[in-house]
Amino acid sequence: MLFNRKSDIQGMLYHSWKYLPLIQDIFGIKNNSFTFESDTFELDFAEGADEILEKNSFIGFHEAGPNVDKTLSSWT
């Protein structure tokens, strides 16, 4: 069976304690895009496109939260 590449199959499989599905739920990400206020943003989930997402996508949120905080803190 063939699937549309924009279908979120991984979210259905890993929901809901993994980082990526929770982020998709929180921001209302659908078909790799979301609207923030009046602007629409396209996301790139390709390998290497987002370091934070790549490192934390499929680990539990209890582990991903501190990892994300540490990475964001190192930017300042």
C-alpha angles and dihedrals in degrees: 000000000000123000132201107255089229092061113109100228094149091058091057091050099046102033130163118001097046122095100238098053091046091051089048091052095045096049097034092239111184125168090358095299139090138181120240110192101312099337125088117216126199117215127211112214092175117130111279095012097107119023096196094049093045094052096044108029100105104028125094117277091239088065098035095053096064091041092054092045091050092049094047091047091053090059093067 
